[in-house]
Amino acid sequence: MRFPRPPQSYDQRDQTEVRLLIERADDANHKRNQDVEVGNARLILKSPNGTRYSITVNNSGAISAAAI
């Protein structure tokens, strides 16, 4: 996240913009103790040896993993 440079003196509009940027970034973060839904994104897990796997589920609920 990149913030705009702050003005030399307090500016209410600047503070409002900064707070909106923080709120939007916070909304995009996964939170602890909440369900995680990835939607159209991929779920990628890394094994202990460093191999990365894409995890998918089909319409009947069968889960599969494919190395990427």
Chimera marker file (.cmm) of the C-alpha trace (Angstrom):
<marker_set name="trace">
<marker id="1" x="0.000" y="0.000" z="0.000" r="1" g="1" b="0" radius="0.5"/>
<marker id="2" x="1.318" y="3.419" z="-0.882" r="1" g="1" b="0" radius="0.5"/>
<marker id="3" x="0.095" y="6.570" z="0.805" r="1" g="1" b="0" radius="0.5"/>
<marker id="4" x="0.158" y="10.013" z="-0.783" r="1" g="1" b="0" radius="0.5"/>
<marker id="5" x="2.724" y="12.431" z="0.616" r="1" g="1" b="0" radius="0.5"/>
<marker id="6" x="1.341" y="14.259" z="3.645" r="1" g="1" b="0" radius="0.5"/>
<marker id="7" x="0.619" y="17.975" z="3.388" r="1" g="1" b="0" radius="0.5"/>
<marker id="8" x="2.741" y="20.443" z="5.368" r="1" g="1" b="0" radius="0.5"/>
<marker id="9" x="-0.168" y="21.202" z="7.691" r="1" g="1" b="0" radius="0.5"/>
<marker id="10" x="-3.248" y="19.301" z="8.833" r="1" g="1" b="0" radius="0.5"/>
<marker id="11" x="-5.794" y="18.861" z="6.068" r="1" g="1" b="0" radius="0.5"/>
<marker id="12" x="-9.125" y="17.200" z="6.837" r="1" g="1" b="0" radius="0.5"/>
<marker id="13" x="-9.609" y="16.060" z="3.224" r="1" g="1" b="0" radius="0.5"/>
<marker id="14" x="-6.160" y="14.440" z="3.256" r="1" g="1" b="0" radius="0.5"/>
<marker id="15" x="-6.966" y="12.601" z="6.498" r="1" g="1" b="0" radius="0.5"/>
<marker id="16" x="-10.280" y="11.423" z="5.055" r="1" g="1" b="0" radius="0.5"/>
<marker id="17" x="-8.498" y="10.046" z="1.959" r="1" g="1" b="0" radius="0.5"/>
<marker id="18" x="-5.851" y="8.279" z="4.042" r="1" g="1" b="0" radius="0.5"/>
<marker id="19" x="-8.487" y="6.688" z="6.276" r="1" g="1" b="0" radius="0.5"/>
<marker id="20" x="-10.432" y="5.468" z="3.237" r="1" g="1" b="0" radius="0.5"/>
<marker id="21" x="-7.257" y="3.903" z="1.809" r="1" g="1" b="0" radius="0.5"/>
<marker id="22" x="-6.605" y="2.100" z="5.103" r="1" g="1" b="0" radius="0.5"/>
<marker id="23" x="-10.206" y="0.879" z="5.350" r="1" g="1" b="0" radius="0.5"/>
<marker id="24" x="-10.157" y="-0.464" z="1.765" r="1" g="1" b="0" radius="0.5"/>
<marker id="25" x="-6.863" y="-2.257" z="2.353" r="1" g="1" b="0" radius="0.5"/>
<marker id="26" x="-8.172" y="-3.694" z="5.621" r="1" g="1" b="0" radius="0.5"/>
<marker id="27" x="-11.332" y="-4.976" z="3.886" r="1" g="1" b="0" radius="0.5"/>
<marker id="28" x="-9.134" y="-6.912" z="1.426" r="1" g="1" b="0" radius="0.5"/>
<marker id="29" x="-7.246" y="-8.727" z="4.224" r="1" g="1" b="0" radius="0.5"/>
<marker id="30" x="-8.205" y="-12.110" z="5.627" r="1" g="1" b="0" radius="0.5"/>
<marker id="31" x="-9.125" y="-11.911" z="9.294" r="1" g="1" b="0" radius="0.5"/>
<marker id="32" x="-8.405" y="-14.395" z="12.070" r="1" g="1" b="0" radius="0.5"/>
<marker id="33" x="-11.296" y="-16.485" z="13.370" r="1" g="1" b="0" radius="0.5"/>
<marker id="34" x="-13.369" y="-15.869" z="10.233" r="1" g="1" b="0" radius="0.5"/>
<marker id="35" x="-14.188" y="-18.126" z="7.311" r="1" g="1" b="0" radius="0.5"/>
<marker id="36" x="-11.915" y="-17.768" z="4.283" r="1" g="1" b="0" radius="0.5"/>
<marker id="37" x="-13.605" y="-17.864" z="0.882" r="1" g="1" b="0" radius="0.5"/>
<marker id="38" x="-11.378" y="-17.514" z="-2.153" r="1" g="1" b="0" radius="0.5"/>
<marker id="39" x="-14.128" y="-17.241" z="-4.788" r="1" g="1" b="0" radius="0.5"/>
<marker id="40" x="-12.573" y="-17.314" z="-8.261" r="1" g="1" b="0" radius="0.5"/>
<marker id="41" x="-9.027" y="-17.055" z="-6.893" r="1" g="1" b="0" radius="0.5"/>
<marker id="42" x="-6.809" y="-20.122" z="-6.483" r="1" g="1" b="0" radius="0.5"/>
<marker id="43" x="-5.878" y="-21.743" z="-3.200" r="1" g="1" b="0" radius="0.5"/>
<marker id="44" x="-2.170" y="-22.587" z="-3.388" r="1" g="1" b="0" radius="0.5"/>
<marker id="45" x="-0.388" y="-24.618" z="-0.719" r="1" g="1" b="0" radius="0.5"/>
<marker id="46" x="3.333" y="-25.296" z="-0.442" r="1" g="1" b="0" radius="0.5"/>
<marker id="47" x="4.614" y="-28.708" z="0.687" r="1" g="1" b="0" radius="0.5"/>
<marker id="48" x="7.616" y="-29.098" z="3.023" r="1" g="1" b="0" radius="0.5"/>
<marker id="49" x="9.876" y="-29.781" z="0.018" r="1" g="1" b="0" radius="0.5"/>
<marker id="50" x="8.803" y="-26.515" z="-1.628" r="1" g="1" b="0" radius="0.5"/>
<marker id="51" x="6.442" y="-27.937" z="-4.279" r="1" g="1" b="0" radius="0.5"/>
<marker id="52" x="3.419" y="-25.710" z="-4.777" r="1" g="1" b="0" radius="0.5"/>
<marker id="53" x="-0.055" y="-27.204" z="-5.299" r="1" g="1" b="0" radius="0.5"/>
<marker id="54" x="-3.250" y="-25.647" z="-6.576" r="1" g="1" b="0" radius="0.5"/>
<marker id="55" x="-6.233" y="-27.008" z="-4.633" r="1" g="1" b="0" radius="0.5"/>
<marker id="56" x="-9.574" y="-27.262" z="-6.418" r="1" g="1" b="0" radius="0.5"/>
<marker id="57" x="-13.015" y="-28.707" z="-5.738" r="1" g="1" b="0" radius="0.5"/>
<marker id="58" x="-15.554" y="-29.949" z="-8.289" r="1" g="1" b="0" radius="0.5"/>
<marker id="59" x="-19.345" y="-29.624" z="-8.174" r="1" g="1" b="0" radius="0.5"/>
<marker id="60" x="-19.724" y="-32.872" z="-6.227" r="1" g="1" b="0" radius="0.5"/>
<marker id="61" x="-17.268" y="-31.705" z="-3.549" r="1" g="1" b="0" radius="0.5"/>
<marker id="62" x="-14.281" y="-33.823" z="-4.592" r="1" g="1" b="0" radius="0.5"/>
<marker id="63" x="-11.029" y="-32.062" z="-3.731" r="1" g="1" b="0" radius="0.5"/>
<marker id="64" x="-7.934" y="-32.401" z="-5.895" r="1" g="1" b="0" radius="0.5"/>
<marker id="65" x="-4.427" y="-30.995" z="-5.929" r="1" g="1" b="0" radius="0.5"/>
<marker id="66" x="-2.246" y="-30.295" z="-8.958" r="1" g="1" b="0" radius="0.5"/>
<marker id="67" x="1.424" y="-29.322" z="-8.820" r="1" g="1" b="0" radius="0.5"/>
<marker id="68" x="2.127" y="-25.915" z="-10.304" r="1" g="1" b="0" radius="0.5"/>
<link id1="1" id2="2" r="1" g="1" b="0" radius="0.2"/>
<link id1="2" id2="3" r="1" g="1" b="0" radius="0.2"/>
<link id1="3" id2="4" r="1" g="1" b="0" radius="0.2"/>
<link id1="4" id2="5" r="1" g="1" b="0" radius="0.2"/>
<link id1="5" id2="6" r="1" g="1" b="0" radius="0.2"/>
<link id1="6" id2="7" r="1" g="1" b="0" radius="0.2"/>
<link id1="7" id2="8" r="1" g="1" b="0" radius="0.2"/>
<link id1="8" id2="9" r="1" g="1" b="0" radius="0.2"/>
<link id1="9" id2="10" r="1" g="1" b="0" radius="0.2"/>
<link id1="10" id2="11" r="1" g="1" b="0" radius="0.2"/>
<link id1="11" id2="12" r="1" g="1" b="0" radius="0.2"/>
<link id1="12" id2="13" r="1" g="1" b="0" radius="0.2"/>
<link id1="13" id2="14" r="1" g="1" b="0" radius="0.2"/>
<link id1="14" id2="15" r="1" g="1" b="0" radius="0.2"/>
<link id1="15" id2="16" r="1" g="1" b="0" radius="0.2"/>
<link id1="16" id2="17" r="1" g="1" b="0" radius="0.2"/>
<link id1="17" id2="18" r="1" g="1" b="0" radius="0.2"/>
<link id1="18" id2="19" r="1" g="1" b="0" radius="0.2"/>
<link id1="19" id2="20" r="1" g="1" b="0" radius="0.2"/>
<link id1="20" id2="21" r="1" g="1" b="0" radius="0.2"/>
<link id1="21" id2="22" r="1" g="1" b="0" radius="0.2"/>
<link id1="22" id2="23" r="1" g="1" b="0" radius="0.2"/>
<link id1="23" id2="24" r="1" g="1" b="0" radius="0.2"/>
<link id1="24" id2="25" r="1" g="1" b="0" radius="0.2"/>
<link id1="25" id2="26" r="1" g="1" b="0" radius="0.2"/>
<link id1="26" id2="27" r="1" g="1" b="0" radius="0.2"/>
<link id1="27" id2="28" r="1" g="1" b="0" radius="0.2"/>
<link id1="28" id2="29" r="1" g="1" b="0" radius="0.2"/>
<link id1="29" id2="30" r="1" g="1" b="0" radius="0.2"/>
<link id1="30" id2="31" r="1" g="1" b="0" radius="0.2"/>
<link id1="31" id2="32" r="1" g="1" b="0" radius="0.2"/>
<link id1="32" id2="33" r="1" g="1" b="0" radius="0.2"/>
<link id1="33" id2="34" r="1" g="1" b="0" radius="0.2"/>
<link id1="34" id2="35" r="1" g="1" b="0" radius="0.2"/>
<link id1="35" id2="36" r="1" g="1" b="0" radius="0.2"/>
<link id1="36" id2="37" r="1" g="1" b="0" radius="0.2"/>
<link id1="37" id2="38" r="1" g="1" b="0" radius="0.2"/>
<link id1="38" id2="39" r="1" g="1" b="0" radius="0.2"/>
<link id1="39" id2="40" r="1" g="1" b="0" radius="0.2"/>
<link id1="40" id2="41" r="1" g="1" b="0" radius="0.2"/>
<link id1="41" id2="42" r="1" g="1" b="0" radius="0.2"/>
<link id1="42" id2="43" r="1" g="1" b="0" radius="0.2"/>
<link id1="43" id2="44" r="1" g="1" b="0" radius="0.2"/>
<link id1="44" id2="45" r="1" g="1" b="0" radius="0.2"/>
<link id1="45" id2="46" r="1" g="1" b="0" radius="0.2"/>
<link id1="46" id2="47" r="1" g="1" b="0" radius="0.2"/>
<link id1="47" id2="48" r="1" g="1" b="0" radius="0.2"/>
<link id1="48" id2="49" r="1" g="1" b="0" radius="0.2"/>
<link id1="49" id2="50" r="1" g="1" b="0" radius="0.2"/>
<link id1="50" id2="51" r="1" g="1" b="0" radius="0.2"/>
<link id1="51" id2="52" r="1" g="1" b="0" radius="0.2"/>
<link id1="52" id2="53" r="1" g="1" b="0" radius="0.2"/>
<link id1="53" id2="54" r="1" g="1" b="0" radius="0.2"/>
<link id1="54" id2="55" r="1" g="1" b="0" radius="0.2"/>
<link id1="55" id2="56" r="1" g="1" b="0" radius="0.2"/>
<link id1="56" id2="57" r="1" g="1" b="0" radius="0.2"/>
<link id1="57" id2="58" r="1" g="1" b="0" radius="0.2"/>
<link id1="58" id2="59" r="1" g="1" b="0" radius="0.2"/>
<link id1="59" id2="60" r="1" g="1" b="0" radius="0.2"/>
<link id1="60" id2="61" r="1" g="1" b="0" radius="0.2"/>
<link id1="61" id2="62" r="1" g="1" b="0" radius="0.2"/>
<link id1="62" id2="63" r="1" g="1" b="0" radius="0.2"/>
<link id1="63" id2="64" r="1" g="1" b="0" radius="0.2"/>
<link id1="64" id2="65" r="1" g="1" b="0" radius="0.2"/>
<link id1="65" id2="66" r="1" g="1" b="0" radius="0.2"/>
<link id1="66" id2="67" r="1" g="1" b="0" radius="0.2"/>
<link id1="67" id2="68" r="1" g="1" b="0" radius="0.2"/>
</marker_set>
